[in-house]
Amino acid sequence: MAASLVFITGGSGFIGSQVVQDTLKAGHRVRVSVRREAQAEQLKERFAPYTNEQDQLEFVVIPDLTDSAVIRSALGEDVSYIFHLASPLPGRGTDFKAEYLGPAVKATEAVLVAAATAKAVKRVVVMSSLLALMPLDGLRIPGLVINEGANASIQVDEDMVFPEGPRSDGAKYSASKILAHRFTIEWATQNKPHFALVTLHPTFVVGYDQTQKSAASPGALVNSWILASLASGSPAIPAGFVDVRDVSQAHLNGMDAPLNPDAPLTEVILAGPKTSWEGIVKFVKANYPAIPCTMSEEGPYQQPFIADSSRAEGDFGIKWHTMDETISSFLDQQLQFNERAGL
């Protein structure tokens, strides 16, 4: 497709950085929102060829992403597509409404409201999660089947009481994704915007992390969970992974992919290729002896959930990276960091 101007929120994060890079590589111009000028300087360094030579990349500082008027000003009259990735991460805090739900919903609302008056905007792609389509305890249900259109049936509300202890952060994060997506559906239904609305629902996103600086830094959350699982001998999460490069490609393909004509927005599940902890452990032990791994190749481990990615593979044309390619991409990165640190 012809080069366009794409407005991206959350472009400094793990997934967002990959999206920015791939959008630039595809020849589009990119306008990234950052909260602080220092973030813009970091991204200018990360994507130097596009700022120094091709002048494809520009930045706008938006300290409060819930301010629709400021976002509208940033869109101007020339932005054709919006990729909205900014959202609270697990472990943000203890106050569900103030630290998880509020920012997730209000930022999405501000982006949608701003886009509604920006006539040049053709599509808005919102990064959601597979968690938005499953019940709160879904990760603990072996073989749970997950399909599009499941959000309305999930029993959750903003005044619910969350468990104490280690499960609390995960439950709050999951609830925020469910309710934020529910808001998006309701907003699209009520407002019938002139632009097409796509929501992406990846499972656990893994891969090379452009934001990781050293072996000591945690890097992408799921990457660290996999490393911790291998070392401890017990999986922290079910084996449902998708490559960050495939999630990024879904954003780009979402610019002109066919839409779901039977819904106010188009949900796209990004579940990646079928895999298992047994297969991952076998691959790591055979190819990465330097990576600490006490997990058994035989398991048995919980049967992973089953998610319908037919729209991603069909209408959106996603060709998944194999799990071996995905695991290698971030394990190679960790080994390089270790070598530099003399570990």
N, C-alpha and C positions, 0 to 999 in steps of 0.2 A: 504494500500500500504506500501511498505518497507520504512524504515526511510531514509530521504534524508536531505541534507543541503540546507536550504532556506535562501536567502539573502533578507532582508526587509529594505526598506526605509520608513521614516515617522513612525517608531516604537514607538516614544515617545508620539504621539498624542492620541486622544480619540479613534478613530477607530484602529489605529496602535497598541496601547497597547493591545487591545482585540485580534487582529490578532496574535501578538507575543505570548500571553498567550495560545491561542488555538492551535497554531502550536507546541508549546512546549508540551502541554498536549497530542497532537496526537503522540508524540514520535520522532518528527523530531529535528534535530539540527538547530539552528538559528544563523545567523550572521546579526547583526543589524548595519546599518550605522547611526552615530550621527554626528552632526555638532561640538559639543564640548565635551570634556572629562567629564564635569560635568553632561551632559545628560546620559552618560554611567553609572556613579555612581548612579544616580537616578534609572535607570532601573535595575541595579544590585540589589538594595534594593527591588524594586517592584517584581522582579522575583527571589528572593534569593534562593529558593530551586533548581532552575535549574543552578545557577552559583556556589553554594557552595557544592552541593551534586552530581548532575548528570553531571555537566560540559557540558550541552547542549547549553548554550548561550554564545556567544562571540560578541565583538564589534569592529568596525573599525571607526575611526574618519575621516570624509570627510567634511571639512569646506565648500567646494563648490561642490554641487551636479550636477553642469553642466560640470564638468571635467570628460569626459569619460575615460581618461587614468587612473585616480585615481580609478574610479569605476571598471575598468577592472582589476586593480591590486587587488582590494578588492574581486573580484569574484574568483580569483585564478583559479585552475583547478578542483575544487571539488563542486562548487555550481550547483545544478540541477534545482532549481526553484527560480524565483525572484518575490517578491510581491512589487510593486512600489506604495506607498501611499503618499509620500511627495509631497505637492502642496500648493500654496498660499491659504489662507483663506479669506473670505469676510472681508472688513475693513482693508486690508493690507496697503492701501495708496491711493493716488489720481492719480498717473501716471499709466495708463492702461498698456502700453507697458513694462515699466520698472519694475513695481511692481506686475503685474498679469500675463500678457501674456508671457513675456520673461522667467521668472522662470519656469512657468508651461510647456512651450514647450521645453526649453533648457534642463531641468532636465530629461524630458521624452526621449528626443533625446539622451542624454548622456547615459542613462540606456540601451536603445535599441542598440546603437552603441557598447557599451561595451559587451552586451550579444551576439551580432552578431559574435564576435571573441572568445567567450568562448564556446567551443564545447560541454562542459558537460551540458550546460543549455538546458533543455527540454521545459520549458514553462515560459512565462512571463505574470503575471497577473497585469494589470494596473488599479488602482482605478480612475474611471472617475466619472460621475454624470448623473442622469436623465436629468439634465439641458443641457447636451451635445446633447440631442436628441429632444429638443423642442425649439421653437422660443423664442427670448428674452422676449417677453411679455406673454409667455405661462402660467405662474402661475396665470395670471389674466383672463384666458379664461376658463369659467366654462365648465367642462366635456371634456376638451381637451383629445383626444386619442393619446397616444404616443407608437410608435413601434420601433423595431430595424431598422437600415438602414436609419434613417431620417436625419442624420447629414448633408449630402451634399445638402439638399434642404433648409437649414436654411440660411436666408439672414443676413449675418454678415461679417464684415471685420475688420482688425486691425486698420484702419484709421477712423473708424466711430466716431461720436460725441455722447457722453453719456449725459443723463439728469443730471441736477444739483439737489442737495438736497438729501433727504434720500434714493431715489431710485438709486443713482449713484453707490454705492458700490455693490449692488446686480446685477446691469446691467453689471458692469465690471467683476464681478466674473463669471456670466453666460456666457458672451462672451469669457472669457478665457477658460472655460470648453469646449465650442463649438469648438473653434479654436485649442485647444490642442488635442482634440479628432480627429479633422479633420487631423491634422498633423500626428497623430498616424496611421490613416487609409492610408494616402498617403505614409508614410514611409514603412509600411508593403507591400503595393502594389508594390512599386518601388524596394524594397530590397529583398523581398521574403526570409526572414530569415529561418535558419534551425530549429528554435524553434517555437512552437505554441504560438500565442498571444491572450490573453483573456482580454477584457475590461469590468469592472463591472460598472453598472449604477444605484446606489441606489437613491431612493427618500430621504426625510429628515431622517437622521439617529439619533435614539433615544436610550437611555438605560443607564444602570449603567456606570458611568464614573470613571475609575481607576485613571485618572489624577487630579480629583477634590480633593482639600485639606481641604476645609472648607465651611461653609454655606455662607461666605462672598465672596468666589471666584465664578466666573460666571459658571464654569464647561463647559460641552459640549454646543456648540452654540445652537443647536436645543432644547436641554433640557431647556435652559434659555428662548428661544422663547416661548415654551409651557407654562412655569410658568408665563411669562409676559402676555401672551394671557389670561390665566385663570384669573389673577388678574385684568387686565384692562377691561375685558368684551368684547374684540374684537380680533379675530384671526389675528395673525401677518403673517401667512402663511396658505395655503390650508392644509386640513387634509390628508396628504399623508406621512405616516411614516413607517419605517422599523427598526427592532431591530438590534442593533449593533452586537449582537451575530449571527444573520443570515447573516449579511454582512461578518463577519469573517469566517463563515462556507463556504460561497461562494468562498472565497480565497482557502480554503483547498480543497473543492470539485473541484475547477478549476484546480487542479494539474493533474487530470486524467479523467475529464468529457468529453463526446463526444463533438466534435467541429462542427462549422458551415462549411460545405464543400463548400458553395456557396459564401464565402466572404474571404477577406485576413486576417480577424481576427474575433473572436467570441464575439459579444456583448451580455451581459447578464443584463437584466433589473431586478432590485431588488426593487419591489414596496410594499412588505409586504401584509398583509391581508387587505381587504377592510374595511375602517373605516369612521368615520365622527366626526366632532366637537361635534354634538349633543350627540353621543354615549360616547365620551371621557368625556364631561362635566357631564353627568349622572353618569358615573362610578366614577369620582373624588368626586362628591358631596356625593355619597352613601358610599364611602369607605375611603375618606381622608378629613374629615371635618376640619382638621387643616391646609389644604392647601388653601390659599386665592383663592376664585373662585367667580367671579361676572358674568360669562357668563351664558346665558340662556340655559336650556336643550332643548328648542323648536327651538332656532335659529330664523329665518332660516339663514344658513350660505352658502357660495358659494359651489356649487357642486365641489368636488375634481376632479383632472385629472384622467384619466383612462389609466393605463399602462399595457402592455402585459408582464406578468412575466412567461409565459408558459415555456420558456427555463430554467429559474431558478428552477421552480417546477418539470420539467420533466428531462431534461438531467443532470441538476446540483443537483437534488434531495433535494432541500431546503424545509424543513418543517417549515413554519413560526411560530414564537412565536405569540400568540394572542396579540391583542392590550392591553388587560387588563394586561397581563404578562409584556409587554414592559413598559407601563406607571407605573406599580407598581415598576418595578426594579429601576427606577430613583427617583420616589417620596419617596420610602422607604429610599433611600440614603439621600435625602434632610432632611427628618424627623430625621434621625440619626445624621446628622450634627447639626441640630437645637437643639436637646437634649443635645449634647455635649457642645454647646455654651450657653446653658441655655435659649434658646429662646422659 
